[in-house]
């Protein structure tokens, strides 16, 4: 959550620590947006309940939950009163039914520390910046309970008293897809997590991606705006709802760096961070990421599909067996010193080789 797939993981809203899910789904209908959420906590106000802000009401009842955490939950639409989402300033009345809900049930599992090598770009007492390789899942979830970045972090921070290794999302404030490579910042303390989370929420961080896409974007640079939400046809995909009827506001800025015949190298700058944002937005304008199987980029989408050309494309996909997307730069304000910090990670070998092969083909006049 960007989750591109760097969608924002609210540092004080994730379903770890003091929230345990029940199995009862709660369907919330807000206009045309129907969401199936899962109840984590449910309280019924007493008959003699005095009017009280819902954030204060919940802080008194949820162990280890700060008021900031509860307020962030309200902003995300995860606090429901009598079946409808409410903001922090809602005043609880007698017999109100107050629920804390999330998009999915929490999986009860223990985070196992695993000695997985980390490419650490920067580290101090407050933050860590890591260059994640393609193929590494960021955090444990259904089907991925080990071998993740979080398991690696649990090992790396096993002797750090400020780092809660029992929290499956620990210091994560944003994420990128399993098959996207590049930079992530990890908070090492609760205060750093809150501060960095606020920066991502307020869109003051700086994130730049490099992608290889099919075709030549026209115009070569532009702004893509369109709400992103779960596809109505395929629940494993996200989709663009340009009329704003569903999904969340999303904006991506792109610039063509190098046209290479039937593909182009583009730079993408995120203004927002939604699940699969770059992948979905680039497909929306007709230029799926190269070898992005989920969004159709693993097919020959440009060029005459001769046997030789199809063999070349297959070879390129073998060289880069994932969506060609890399989180190249990351900038943020240091949560303790206030210093503006910027980091970069070079393109990994698979994308570099992929680009070189398309460049060589074009220089040979093969298009």
C-alpha positions in Angstrom: 0.0 0.0 0.0 2.7 1.4 -2.7 2.8 -1.3 -2.7 3.8 1.2 -7.1 2.8 -1.6 -5.0 4.2 0.7 -2.5 0.9 1.3 -1.0 1.1 3.1 2.4 1.2 0.9 5.4 -0.1 3.1 8.1 2.5 2.7 10.9 -0.1 2.9 13.6 -2.9 1.1 11.9 -1.6 -2.3 10.9 -3.2 -5.4 12.3 -0.4 -6.5 14.5 0.3 -6.3 18.2 -2.9 -5.6 20.1 -5.5 -6.3 17.4 -6.7 -9.9 17.0 -9.2 -10.7 14.3 -12.5 -12.5 14.6 -13.8 -14.5 11.7 -16.9 -12.5 11.2 -17.0 -10.4 8.1 -18.6 -7.0 8.2 -19.9 -5.6 4.9 -19.7 -1.8 4.7 -21.6 0.0 1.9 -20.5 3.6 1.4 -22.2 5.0 -1.8 -21.2 2.6 -4.5 -18.3 1.2 -2.6 -19.0 -2.2 -1.0 -16.2 -3.6 1.1 -16.0 -6.8 3.1 -14.1 -6.1 6.3 -13.3 -8.3 9.2 -14.1 -7.4 12.8 -11.2 -7.1 15.2 -12.8 -5.6 18.2 -16.4 -4.8 19.1 -17.7 -2.7 21.9 -21.3 -1.7 22.9 -21.6 1.5 24.8 -23.4 1.4 28.2 -26.9 2.8 28.6 -25.4 5.5 30.7 -22.6 6.4 28.3 -21.9 10.1 28.3 -21.1 11.7 24.9 -17.4 10.9 24.3 -15.2 11.2 21.2 -14.8 7.8 19.6 -11.0 8.1 19.7 -11.0 8.6 23.5 -13.6 5.9 23.8 -11.4 3.3 22.1 -8.1 4.4 23.7 -9.6 3.6 27.1 -10.6 0.1 25.8 -7.7 -1.0 23.5 -4.6 -2.1 25.2 -1.3 -0.6 24.0 -3.1 1.6 21.5 -2.2 5.3 21.3 -4.7 8.0 20.4 -2.7 8.6 17.3 -3.1 5.0 16.3 -6.9 5.1 16.8 -7.2 8.4 14.9 -5.2 6.9 11.9 -7.6 4.0 12.0 -10.6 6.4 11.8 -9.0 8.2 8.8 -8.6 4.9 7.0 -12.3 4.1 7.5 -11.5 1.2 9.9 -13.7 2.4 12.8 -17.3 1.6 12.3 -20.2 2.8 14.5 -23.6 1.2 14.0 -22.5 -0.1 10.6 -21.0 3.2 9.2 -17.4 4.5 9.1 -16.8 7.5 11.4 -14.1 10.0 12.0 -12.2 10.6 15.2 -14.5 13.3 16.4 -17.6 11.2 16.3 -19.3 11.3 19.8 -20.2 7.9 21.1 -23.8 7.7 22.4 -25.5 5.2 24.7 -25.8 1.7 23.1 -23.7 2.6 20.1 -22.0 -0.5 18.6 -18.3 0.5 17.9 -16.2 -1.9 15.8 -12.5 -1.8 14.7 -12.2 -3.6 11.4 -9.5 -4.3 8.8 -9.4 -5.4 5.2 -8.5 -8.9 6.0 -8.3 -11.2 9.1 -5.1 -11.2 11.0 -3.1 -14.4 10.7 -1.9 -15.6 14.0 1.7 -16.7 13.6 5.0 -16.0 15.1 7.7 -14.1 13.2 10.7 -16.3 13.1 14.1 -14.6 12.8 15.9 -15.9 9.8 19.5 -15.1 8.8 18.7 -13.7 5.3 21.3 -11.3 3.9 20.3 -7.7 3.7 21.7 -5.1 1.3 21.8 -2.2 3.8 22.2 1.2 2.2 22.1 3.2 5.4 21.5 2.6 9.1 21.5 4.6 12.3 19.8 4.3 15.7 16.4 5.3 14.2 16.1 4.1 10.6 17.4 1.6 8.2 17.3 1.8 4.4 17.5 -1.5 2.5 17.8 -2.3 -1.1 15.3 -5.2 -1.6 16.1 -7.7 -4.3 13.3 -8.9 -6.6 11.7 -12.1 -5.4 11.8 -11.2 -1.7 8.4 -10.8 -0.1 8.3 -7.8 2.2 6.1 -9.0 5.1 4.6 -12.4 6.1 1.1 -13.1 5.0 -1.1 -15.9 3.8 1.2 -18.4 2.1 4.3 -16.5 3.0 5.2 -17.0 6.7 8.9 -17.3 6.2 11.7 -16.1 4.0 10.4 -12.5 4.0 12.1 -9.2 4.6 10.4 -9.1 8.0 12.0 -12.4 8.9 15.4 -11.0 7.9 14.7 -7.8 9.9 13.8 -9.9 13.0 17.2 -11.5 12.8 19.0 -8.2 12.1 17.3 -6.5 15.1 17.1 -9.5 17.5 19.2 -7.6 20.0 17.5 -4.3 19.6 15.2 -3.6 22.6 13.2 -0.9 20.7 12.3 -3.2 17.9 9.2 -5.4 18.4 10.1 -8.6 16.6 6.7 -10.1 17.4 4.9 -7.6 15.3 4.6 -9.0 11.7 4.9 -5.5 10.2 7.4 -4.2 12.8 9.0 -1.1 11.4 7.5 -1.1 7.9 5.8 2.1 6.8 5.6 1.3 3.1 6.2 -1.7 0.9 7.0 -2.8 -2.7 5.9 -5.9 -4.5 7.7 -9.2 -4.2 9.0 -8.9 -7.8 9.8 -5.2 -7.6 13.4 -4.4 -6.5 14.6 -1.3 -4.8 14.6 0.9 -1.7 12.6 0.7 1.5 13.0 2.6 4.7 12.4 0.7 8.0 11.7 2.5 11.3 13.7 1.1 14.2 11.7 2.7 17.0 8.0 3.4 17.6 8.6 7.2 17.4 10.4 6.9 14.1 7.6 4.7 12.7 5.0 7.2 13.6 7.0 10.1 12.1 7.8 8.3 8.9 4.3 7.1 8.6 3.0 10.6 8.8 5.4 11.7 6.0 4.1 9.0 3.7 0.5 9.8 4.6 1.2 13.5 3.9 3.0 12.7 0.6 6.2 14.5 1.6 8.5 11.6 0.8 10.3 11.4 -2.6 10.1 8.2 -4.6 11.3 7.6 -8.1 11.1 4.3 -10.0 12.6 3.0 -13.2 10.5 0.7 -15.4 10.7 -0.9 -18.8 7.3 -0.7 -20.5 5.9 -1.9 -23.8 5.7 0.7 -26.6 6.5 4.4 -26.6 4.4 6.6 -24.4 2.8 9.5 -26.3 3.3 12.1 -25.0 6.8 11.0 -23.8 6.1 12.6 -20.4 2.9 13.1 -18.6 0.7 12.8 -15.5 -1.6 9.8 -15.0 -4.5 10.4 -12.6 -7.2 7.8 -11.8 -8.6 6.2 -8.8 -7.1 2.7 -8.1 -9.2 0.0 -6.5 -9.8 -3.7 -6.6 -10.8 -4.9 -10.1 -14.4 -5.9 -10.4 -13.5 -8.6 -12.9 -10.4 -10.1 -11.2 -9.9 -9.7 -7.4 -6.2 -10.4 -7.8 -5.8 -7.3 -9.9 -6.2 -3.6 -9.2 -7.9 -1.4 -11.8 -8.3 2.3 -12.6 -11.6 4.0 -12.0 -11.1 7.3 -13.9 -14.6 8.6 -13.0 -13.7 8.3 -9.3 -16.6 6.0 -8.6 -14.4 3.5 -6.7 -10.9 3.1 -5.4 -8.5 5.7 -4.0 -7.1 8.8 -5.5 -3.8 8.0 -7.3 -1.4 10.1 -9.3 1.8 9.0 -11.2 4.2 11.2 -13.1 6.2 9.5 -15.9 9.0 10.6 -18.2 10.5 8.5 -21.0 14.2 8.1 -20.4 15.1 6.1 -23.4 12.9 4.7 -26.3 14.2 1.3 -27.4 12.2 0.3 -30.4 9.2 -1.7 -29.1 9.9 -0.9 -25.4 10.8 2.2 -23.5 12.7 2.9 -20.3 10.6 5.3 -18.2 11.0 7.1 -14.9 7.9 7.1 -12.7 7.5 9.5 -9.7 4.8 8.6 -7.2 2.5 11.4 -5.9 0.5 8.8 -4.1 1.2 5.2 -3.1 -1.5 2.7 -4.0 -1.2 -1.1 -4.5 0.4 -1.8 -7.9 0.1 1.9 -8.7 2.7 2.1 -11.5 1.8 -1.2 -12.9 -1.9 -0.3 -13.1 -1.4 3.3 -14.3 1.0 2.3 -17.1 -1.3 -0.4 -18.3 -4.2 2.1 -18.2 -2.4 4.4 -20.7 -1.6 1.4 -22.9 1.9 0.6 -21.8 2.1 -2.4 -19.4 5.4 -3.1 -17.7 7.6 -5.6 -19.6 7.0 -9.1 -18.3 4.3 -8.1 -15.8 2.3 -11.3 -15.9 -0.5 -10.0 -13.7 -1.2 -7.1 -16.0 -0.6 -8.7 -19.4 3.0 -7.5 -19.9 4.3 -11.1 -20.4 2.9 -11.2 -23.9 4.4 -9.8 -27.1 2.5 -6.5 -27.2 4.5 -4.6 -29.8 6.3 -5.6 -33.0 5.7 -8.2 -35.7 5.5 -11.5 -34.0 7.9 -13.4 -36.2 9.5 -16.6 -34.8 12.9 -14.8 -34.4 11.3 -11.8 -32.7 9.3 -14.0 -30.3 12.4 -15.9 -29.5 14.2 -12.7 -28.7 11.4 -11.5 -26.4 11.3 -14.8 -24.6 15.0 -14.6 -24.1 14.6 -11.1 -22.6 11.9 -12.4 -20.3 14.2 -15.2 -19.2 16.8 -12.7 -18.4 14.4 -10.5 -16.4 11.8 -13.0 -15.1 9.6 -10.5 -13.3 8.0 -7.1 -14.0 10.8 -4.7 -14.9 10.4 -2.2 -12.1 12.9 -0.8 -9.7 12.5 1.7 -6.8 15.6 3.7 -7.6 15.5 6.6 -5.2 13.9 7.4 -1.9 13.9 10.6 0.1 12.5 11.5 3.5 13.0 13.8 6.5 15.0 12.0 9.2 12.5 11.4 12.1 15.0 12.4 14.8 17.4 15.0 13.3 15.0 16.5 10.8 17.6 16.3 8.1 16.4 15.7 4.5 17.9 12.5 3.3 18.0 11.0 -0.2 19.2 7.6 -1.2 19.6 5.8 -4.6 20.1 2.2 -5.7 21.5 1.3 -9.1 19.4 -0.8 -11.5 19.9 -4.5 -10.7 21.7 -6.8 -13.1 18.5 -8.4 -14.6 17.1 -5.0 -15.7 20.4 -3.7 -16.9 20.9 -6.8 -19.1 17.3 -6.5 -20.4 17.8 -2.8 -21.4 21.2 -3.6 -23.0 19.6 -6.3 -25.2 16.8 -4.0 -26.4 19.4 -1.2 -27.0 21.6 -3.5 -29.0 18.7 -4.7 -31.1 17.7 -1.2 -31.9 21.3 -0.1 -32.7 21.4 -3.1 -35.1 18.4 -1.6 -36.9 16.1 -4.5 -35.9 13.5 -2.2 -34.1 
